[in-house]
Amino acid sequence: MNRRDFMQVLGIAAAGGMAINSKAALAGQSADTLYSLPRFGNVHFLHFTDCHAQLRPVYFREPSVNLGLGDAYGRMPHLVGEHLLRAIGARPNTREAYAFTSLNFEKAAQTYGKVGGFAHLSTLVKRMRASRPGALLLDGGDTWQGSATALWTNGQDMVDACLALGVDVMTAHWEMTLGDKRVQEIVDKDFKGKVDFVAQNIKTNDFGDQVFSPFSMKEMNGVQVAIIGQAFPYTPIANPRHMVPDWSFGIQEENMQKTVDEARAKGAKVVVVLSHNGMDVDLKMASRVRGIDAIMGGHTHDGMPAPVVVSNAGGKTLVTNAGSNSKFLGVLDFDVRGGKVQGYQYRLLPVFSNLLPADKDMDALITRIRAPYEAKLGEKLAMTEGTLYRRGNFNGTFDQLIVDALMDVKQAEIAFSPGFRWGTSLLPNSAITMEHLMDQTATTYSHTTVSNLTGEMIKTIMEDVADNLFNPDPYYQQGGDMVRVGGMTYAIDPKAKMGSRIQDMRLGGKPIDAAKVYKVAGWAPVAEGAQGEPVWDVVGGWLRSNKTVKARKLNAPRLIGVKGNPGLAA
């Protein structure tokens, strides 16, 4: 996507370098200018992913650390801050810088407001559909998890909201943490005849039968199109296995090729994979599987301003990713003539809640959904003096708050918090409410734990997580970001081999002793039968007792061998 295209998407004033404090220029912008996107071609897909159950507009800080190594060095999505802006021809202190980077986050957030929200997303979806007859709305998963109301309603709030939004096709990841029976119930009842739930890579353990339809065939403006589902391959590893005991997952590359070939044989002129692999996995798959026109991906929460075009034995495949928290809507148009794709247009539209009016029907639905819980959601736990956020390879200030609270309450020497990518952001001098805390912690297995671990065990755990993130083969990258660590300092060489990445582990300045036993607090264990207070009770009580929390000082590791990496903010 060139500079002219980007200006069309994000507005002449903003893309031209409108200063953050230019209130007059900001006020002059309208949704008509920002979201003017003329129809192109005759096959249309709208795509959102990883909304993590955020029905209302939120603040969300993009990462300042997203390292790319090996083949991923210096390419999207592993560009952050000014490196990213230079790559897309954008300027700092603009609306687009706020959408795609963490630069000047606090000031930009105060100027440009909250993002996302299903009522505002609904308005944008309707706007795009009005000019694109037959357009299909694709939900990339991580939709039924991530908020208090999603947890308390067993995902029903998001199911109802997605039906109202008009989702046509969906795949999954965190949905599985509601349990296989609940997922099947929603698919068989709520979604029946309305939403196609697709996943070519979910099969039964016993006979290898497909659990869900591998793909959906649709006719759009006289063109047959296929949408193939790719659920998160490592669900039983990254999340508790006992929640989906009878299903297998995996990347299933060979089966993907067979599925693409089957869809083509049944007349599909356009084949799109709705994926929850993660961007790097999608890029590798695109290079190895023939016949896919586009992979519309999720899981890694990357806001991709333009698709990556990947060559393979059958031609070329577009690979995209549509961010998170209902913050973006991807719009992919194909021009299909003579049975072939002749051209395409792609835009990733940021959902600015102060520029898109709330859809009245969706807003009313959200109000009804939240009404029984508003008092509990709005409980003020404490005030924060600093920005609280999660996203980033190694740590975030909200994660730091969680590990600090765990160590304090559990009297632990060390604390671990999972490297989850979901979780909203909070500006300085704001009230931390129960809703904000639940945005960071709301899972079906958020038990706290206290374990006695040797130094050797601690290193083994950290090496394993680091390999999930930095394995040079994307097909072996099995989870989220690096585990967040409290109390203990360490260094990491992301380019080293497994077993050698984690170095210089220290507690109180003294080296961790491999044979010594340490008291370690944590939460969200994947083992069946784990017990312990919910983490929101532990951290919530700590916040209530503190009343005001100072800006968190990040316990980030010392990085080795990555100086100058464009996945590090300058």
C-alpha positions in Angstrom: 0.0 0.0 0.0 1.5 3.3 -1.1 1.3 6.7 0.6 -1.6 7.9 -1.4 -3.6 4.8 -0.5 -2.9 5.3 3.2 -3.9 8.9 3.1 -7.2 7.8 1.6 -7.8 5.5 4.5 -6.6 7.7 7.4 -7.5 11.2 6.3 -5.6 13.9 4.4 -5.0 16.0 7.5 -3.8 13.1 9.7 -1.6 11.4 7.1 -0.2 14.8 6.2 1.3 15.2 9.6 -1.5 16.9 11.7 0.0 17.5 15.1 -1.5 15.7 18.1 -2.5 19.0 19.7 -4.2 20.3 16.6 -7.7 20.2 18.0 -9.2 22.3 15.3 -7.9 20.1 12.6 -9.1 17.0 14.5 -12.5 18.5 14.9 -12.7 19.1 11.1 -12.3 15.4 10.3 -15.3 13.3 9.7 -16.1 9.6 9.3 -17.0 10.4 5.7 -13.4 11.5 5.0 -11.7 8.9 7.1 -13.8 5.9 6.0 -14.4 6.7 2.4 -13.6 3.5 0.7 -15.2 3.1 -2.8 -16.2 -0.4 -3.8 -13.6 -2.4 -5.8 -14.3 -5.6 -7.7 -17.1 -8.1 -7.0 -15.9 -10.3 -4.0 -15.8 -8.7 -0.6 -14.6 -9.8 2.8 -14.8 -7.9 6.1 -12.6 -9.2 8.9 -12.1 -8.6 12.6 -10.3 -10.8 15.1 -9.1 -11.1 18.7 -11.7 -8.6 20.0 -11.4 -10.5 23.4 -15.0 -9.7 24.4 -14.5 -5.9 24.4 -18.0 -4.6 23.8 -17.3 -1.0 24.8 -14.6 1.3 23.4 -11.2 0.9 25.1 -7.7 2.3 25.1 -5.2 -0.1 23.7 -1.4 0.5 23.6 0.4 -1.2 20.7 3.7 -2.9 21.6 7.0 -1.1 21.8 8.8 -4.5 21.6 8.0 -7.1 18.9 11.2 -8.7 17.9 11.7 -10.3 14.5 14.6 -12.7 14.2 16.0 -14.6 11.2 13.7 -14.4 8.2 11.3 -12.2 10.3 14.0 -9.5 10.9 13.0 -6.1 9.7 9.7 -7.2 8.1 6.1 -6.8 9.2 4.7 -7.4 11.7 8.1 -7.1 13.6 8.4 -3.4 13.2 7.4 -1.0 16.0 7.4 2.8 16.7 9.2 5.0 14.2 10.5 1.9 12.3 6.9 1.0 11.5 6.0 4.6 10.6 8.9 4.8 8.2 7.9 1.5 6.6 4.4 2.8 5.8 5.4 6.3 5.0 3.6 7.9 8.0 4.6 10.6 10.4 4.7 10.7 14.2 2.1 12.5 16.2 -0.7 11.7 13.8 -3.9 9.7 14.0 -2.3 6.8 12.1 0.7 6.8 14.5 -1.8 6.4 17.4 -3.6 3.6 15.6 -0.5 1.5 14.7 2.2 2.3 17.3 2.8 3.1 21.0 4.5 6.4 20.2 3.3 9.3 22.6 0.5 6.9 23.7 -0.8 9.0 26.6 -1.1 12.3 24.7 -2.4 10.6 21.6 -5.0 8.7 23.5 -6.2 11.9 25.2 -6.5 13.6 21.8 -8.0 10.8 19.6 -10.0 9.0 22.2 -10.9 5.3 22.7 -11.0 2.7 19.9 -13.2 -0.2 19.1 -16.5 -1.0 20.7 -19.1 -3.2 19.0 -21.6 -0.4 18.5 -19.0 1.6 16.6 -17.7 -1.4 14.8 -21.3 -2.2 13.8 -21.6 1.2 12.2 -18.5 0.7 10.2 -19.5 -2.8 9.1 -22.9 -1.5 7.9 -21.2 1.4 6.0 -18.9 -1.1 4.2 -21.7 -3.5 3.5 -23.8 -0.8 2.0 -21.4 -0.4 -0.9 -20.4 -4.0 -1.1 -23.3 -6.3 -1.9 -22.9 -9.8 -0.5 -19.9 -8.9 1.6 -19.1 -11.6 4.2 -18.1 -10.7 7.7 -15.4 -13.0 9.1 -14.6 -13.5 12.8 -11.1 -14.8 13.4 -11.7 -16.0 17.0 -10.7 -15.0 20.5 -14.1 -13.4 20.6 -15.9 -15.1 23.5 -13.1 -14.5 26.1 -11.3 -11.5 27.6 -13.9 -9.7 29.7 -15.8 -10.1 33.0 -19.2 -10.3 31.2 -17.9 -13.0 28.8 -16.7 -15.0 31.8 -19.9 -14.5 33.8 -22.3 -15.3 30.9 -20.2 -18.3 29.6 -19.6 -16.4 26.4 -23.3 -15.7 25.7 -22.8 -11.9 25.7 -20.4 -12.2 22.8 -22.5 -14.8 20.9 -25.5 -12.4 21.0 -23.4 -9.4 20.0 -21.8 -11.3 17.1 -25.2 -12.5 15.8 -26.4 -8.8 15.9 -23.2 -7.7 14.2 -23.9 -10.1 11.3 -21.0 -12.5 11.5 -21.1 -15.0 8.6 -18.1 -17.3 9.3 -16.0 -17.9 12.4 -13.0 -19.9 13.6 -11.6 -20.2 17.1 -9.0 -20.3 19.8 -9.8 -19.0 23.3 -13.4 -20.1 22.7 -12.2 -23.6 23.6 -11.5 -22.6 27.2 -15.3 -22.6 27.7 -15.1 -26.3 27.2 -15.9 -28.5 24.3 -19.5 -29.0 25.3 -20.2 -25.3 25.6 -18.6 -24.6 22.2 -20.6 -27.4 20.6 -23.8 -26.1 22.2 -23.3 -22.6 20.7 -22.4 -24.0 17.3 -25.4 -26.3 17.2 -28.0 -24.0 18.7 -27.1 -20.2 18.6 -25.2 -20.4 15.3 -27.3 -22.9 13.5 -28.4 -21.6 10.1 -26.7 -18.2 10.9 -22.9 -18.5 11.4 -20.6 -21.1 9.8 -18.1 -22.3 12.4 -15.1 -23.7 10.4 -11.9 -25.4 11.4 -10.1 -27.8 9.0 -7.6 -28.7 11.8 -9.9 -29.8 14.6 -10.5 -33.6 14.5 -11.5 -36.3 16.9 -8.7 -38.1 18.7 -10.1 -41.6 18.1 -10.9 -41.8 14.3 -9.7 -38.4 13.1 -13.1 -37.2 12.0 -13.8 -33.5 11.4 -15.4 -32.0 14.4 -16.5 -28.9 12.5 -16.9 -28.1 8.8 -13.5 -27.5 7.3 -14.7 -24.8 5.1 -17.8 -22.8 4.0 -18.9 -22.3 0.4 -20.7 -19.2 -0.6 -21.9 -17.6 -3.8 -21.2 -13.8 -4.0 -22.3 -11.8 -7.0 -22.1 -14.9 -9.2 -18.7 -16.0 -7.9 -18.2 -19.2 -5.8 -16.0 -18.5 -2.8 -14.6 -20.7 -0.1 -13.6 -19.8 3.5 -11.4 -22.4 5.2 -11.1 -22.4 8.9 -7.8 -22.7 10.8 -8.2 -22.8 14.5 -5.3 -22.1 16.8 -3.0 -25.2 16.3 -1.6 -25.4 19.8 -4.8 -24.9 21.9 -4.3 -28.1 24.0 -0.7 -26.9 24.8 -1.2 -23.2 25.4 -4.5 -23.8 27.3 -5.8 -26.6 29.5 -6.0 -29.9 27.6 -8.8 -31.2 29.8 -11.2 -28.6 28.3 -11.1 -30.3 24.9 -10.1 -33.8 25.8 -11.4 -35.6 22.7 -10.2 -33.2 20.0 -6.8 -32.8 18.3 -5.6 -29.6 16.7 -2.2 -28.9 15.0 -1.2 -27.0 11.9 -2.3 -29.8 9.6 -0.5 -28.4 6.5 -1.1 -31.4 4.3 -4.8 -31.4 5.2 -4.9 -27.7 4.5 -3.7 -28.4 1.0 -6.3 -31.2 0.5 -9.0 -28.8 1.7 -7.9 -26.1 -0.7 -7.9 -28.6 -3.5 -11.3 -29.9 -2.5 -12.8 -26.3 -2.4 -11.3 -25.6 -5.9 -12.7 -28.9 -7.2 -16.2 -27.8 -6.0 -16.0 -24.6 -8.0 -14.4 -22.1 -5.7 -12.9 -19.2 -7.7 -11.7 -17.5 -4.5 -10.2 -19.3 -1.5 -9.6 -17.5 1.7 -8.3 -19.0 4.9 -9.7 -17.6 8.1 -6.8 -18.3 10.4 -5.8 -18.1 14.0 -2.3 -19.3 13.5 -0.5 -16.1 14.2 1.2 -13.9 11.5 4.5 -15.7 11.2 2.9 -19.2 11.0 0.5 -17.8 8.3 3.5 -16.5 6.3 5.1 -19.9 6.3 1.9 -21.7 5.5 1.3 -19.3 2.6 4.7 -20.2 1.1 4.0 -23.9 1.2 0.3 -24.4 0.4 -0.9 -23.7 -3.2 -4.2 -22.2 -4.2 -5.0 -19.8 -1.3 -5.8 -16.3 -2.5 -5.6 -14.7 1.0 -5.0 -15.7 4.6 -6.9 -13.4 7.0 -5.2 -14.1 10.2 -5.3 -13.5 13.9 -3.8 -14.6 17.3 -0.7 -12.3 17.3 -2.8 -9.1 17.5 -0.8 -7.5 14.7 -2.4 -4.5 13.0 -1.1 -4.9 9.5 -1.7 -1.8 7.4 -1.0 -3.7 4.2 -0.9 -7.4 3.3 2.3 -9.3 2.8 2.4 -10.9 -0.6 3.9 -14.4 -0.4 5.0 -16.4 -3.4 4.4 -20.2 -3.6 4.3 -23.0 -6.1 0.8 -22.1 -7.2 1.2 -18.3 -7.4 0.8 -15.7 -4.7 -1.1 -15.4 -1.4 -2.0 -12.3 0.5 -1.4 -12.5 4.3 -3.1 -10.1 6.7 -3.8 -9.7 10.4 -6.4 -7.4 11.8 -5.2 -6.4 15.2 -7.2 -6.8 18.4 -9.9 -5.5 20.7 -12.3 -4.6 17.9 -9.8 -1.8 17.1 -9.7 -2.6 13.4 -11.8 -3.8 10.5 -10.0 -5.4 7.5 -11.7 -4.8 4.1 -10.5 -7.1 1.3 -12.0 -6.7 -2.2 -11.2 -9.0 -5.1 -11.9 -8.3 -8.8 -12.8 -11.7 -10.2 -13.2 -12.1 -13.9 -12.9 -15.1 -16.2 -12.9 -17.4 -13.2 -9.7 -15.8 -11.8 -8.7 -13.0 -9.4 -7.5 -10.1 -11.6 -6.8 -7.6 -8.8 -7.4 -6.7 -5.2 -7.8 -3.8 -2.8 -7.1 -4.1 1.0 -7.6 -1.6 3.8 -7.2 -2.0 7.5 -9.6 0.6 9.0 -9.0 1.8 12.6 -12.3 2.0 14.6 -12.1 5.4 16.2 -15.2 5.6 18.5 -15.3 9.4 18.4 -15.6 9.4 14.6 -18.1 6.6 14.1 -21.4 7.1 15.8 -22.7 4.1 17.9 -25.1 1.9 16.1 -28.3 2.4 18.2 -29.5 -1.2 18.1 -26.1 -2.6 19.0 -25.6 0.0 21.7 -29.0 -1.0 23.2 -28.1 -4.6 23.2 -24.8 -4.0 24.9 -26.5 -1.9 27.5 -29.0 -4.8 28.2 -26.1 -7.3 28.4 -24.1 -5.3 30.9 -27.0 -4.0 33.0 -27.0 -6.8 35.6 -23.2 -6.4 36.1 -22.6 -2.6 36.0 -22.3 -2.1 39.7 -19.7 -4.9 40.0 -17.9 -3.8 36.9 -17.7 -0.2 38.0 -16.2 -0.9 41.5 -13.3 1.5 42.0 -10.4 -0.6 43.4 -7.6 2.0 43.4 -6.1 4.9 41.4 -3.1 4.5 39.1 -0.5 7.2 38.8 1.0 5.7 35.6 -0.1 4.1 32.4 -1.1 0.5 32.7 -0.8 -1.8 29.6 0.1 -5.4 28.8 1.2 -5.8 25.2 4.9 -6.4 24.4 7.3 -9.3 24.1 8.6 -9.2 27.7 6.5 -7.2 30.1 3.8 -4.6 30.5 3.0 -2.3 33.4 -0.3 -4.1 34.2 1.5 -7.4 34.3 4.1 -5.8 36.6 1.3 -4.7 38.9 -0.1 -8.3 38.9 3.3 -9.9 39.8 4.0 -7.2 42.4 0.6 -7.9 44.0 1.2 -11.7 43.9 4.6 -11.5 45.6 3.2 -9.1 48.3 0.0 -11.1 49.1 1.5 -14.6 48.8 4.8 -13.6 50.4 6.7 -15.1 47.4 10.2 -14.4 46.3 9.4 -14.7 42.6 6.1 -14.4 40.7 5.1 -15.4 37.1 2.3 -14.0 35.0 1.4 -15.6 31.7 2.5 -13.7 28.5 -1.1 -13.2 27.4 -1.5 -10.6 24.6 -5.1 -9.6 25.5 -5.8 -6.9 28.0 -6.9 -3.3 27.7 -4.9 -0.2 28.6 -5.5 2.5 31.2 -4.3 6.1 31.2 -2.4 7.8 34.2 -4.4 9.2 37.1 -7.4 6.9 36.3 -9.5 4.7 38.5 -8.7 1.0 38.3 -12.1 -0.6 38.3 -13.0 -4.3 38.6 -13.7 -4.3 34.9 -10.2 -3.2 34.1 -8.8 -5.9 36.3 -11.0 -8.5 34.8 -9.9 -7.3 31.3 -6.4 -8.7 32.3 -7.4 -11.8 34.1 -10.8 -13.2 33.0 -10.2 -16.8 32.1 -12.0 -20.0 33.2 -8.8 -21.2 34.9 -7.4 -18.1 36.6 -6.4 -19.9 39.9 -3.5 -18.5 41.8 -0.7 -20.9 42.7 2.3 -21.0 45.1 5.0 -23.5 44.3 8.4 -24.5 45.6 10.7 -24.6 42.6 14.4 -25.2 42.3 16.5 -22.7 40.3 16.9 -25.4 37.7 13.1 -25.8 37.4 12.7 -22.1 37.0 15.2 -21.9 34.2 13.7 -24.9 32.4 10.2 -23.2 32.6 11.6 -19.9 31.2 13.6 -21.6 28.5 10.5 -23.5 27.3 8.4 -20.3 27.1 11.2 -18.4 25.4 11.4 -21.2 22.7 7.6 -20.8 22.2 8.3 -17.2 21.3 11.7 -17.3 19.5 12.0 -20.7 17.9 13.4 -20.0 14.4 10.7 -22.2 12.8 7.3 -20.5 13.1 5.6 -23.8 13.2 7.1 -24.4 16.7 6.0 -21.0 18.1 3.3 -22.3 20.4 2.0 -19.5 22.5 1.9 -15.8 23.5 4.6 -13.4 24.7 7.3 -14.2 27.2 6.2 -15.0 30.8 6.2 -11.9 33.0 8.6 -12.2 35.9 8.5 -10.5 39.3 11.3 -10.4 41.8 14.0 -12.2 39.7 16.1 -10.4 37.1 17.5 -12.2 34.1 19.1 -11.7 30.6 17.9 -13.3 27.4 19.6 -13.9 24.1 16.6 -14.5 21.7 18.9 -15.8 18.9 20.5 -18.5 21.0 19.6 -22.1 20.9 17.0 -23.6 23.2 18.4 -24.1 26.6 20.9 -21.2 26.2 18.6 -18.2 25.9 18.0 -17.5 29.6 21.1 -16.2 31.3 22.3 -14.3 34.5 19.2 -15.1 36.6 19.4 -13.3 39.9 17.4 -12.6 43.0 18.3 -9.7 45.2 21.5 -9.3 43.1 22.6 -12.9 43.9 22.8 -15.6 41.2 19.9 -18.1 41.2 21.2 -21.4 42.7 20.1 -24.3 40.5 19.7 -26.6 43.5 18.0 -24.1 45.9 14.3 -24.0 46.3 12.4 -20.8 45.8 8.8 -19.8 46.7 7.1 -18.8 43.4 3.6 -17.4 42.9 1.7 -17.6 39.7 -1.7 -17.9 38.1 -3.6 -19.6 35.2 -2.1 -23.1 35.5 -3.0 -25.4 32.6 -3.0 -28.6 34.7 -6.3 -30.2 35.5 -7.4 -30.0 39.1 -5.5 -26.9 40.0 -7.0 -24.9 42.9 -6.4 -21.6 44.4 -8.0 -18.2 44.9 -9.0 -16.4 41.6 -6.3 -14.0 40.7 -8.8 -11.1 40.5 -9.6 -11.7 44.2 -5.9 -11.6 45.1 -5.0 -8.6 43.1 -8.3 -6.8 43.7 -7.8 -7.1 47.5 -4.2 -5.8 47.1 -5.5 -2.8 45.1 -8.2 -2.0 47.6 -5.7 -1.9 50.4 -3.2 0.3 48.5 -5.8 2.7 47.2 -3.2 4.4 45.0 -0.6 2.6 43.0 2.5 4.4 41.7 3.7 4.1 38.1 5.1 0.6 37.7 8.8 0.1 37.1 9.2 -2.7 34.5 11.2 -5.7 35.5 12.3 -6.2 31.9 15.2 -8.6 31.0 18.5 -7.4 29.7 18.5 -8.1 26.0 21.5 -9.7 24.3 22.3 -9.6 20.6 19.4 -7.6 19.4 20.7 -4.0 19.5 19.3 -2.0 16.5 16.5 -4.6 15.9 13.6 -2.6 14.3 11.3 -4.6 16.6 12.6 -2.5 19.5 11.3 1.1 19.8 14.2 3.6 19.4 
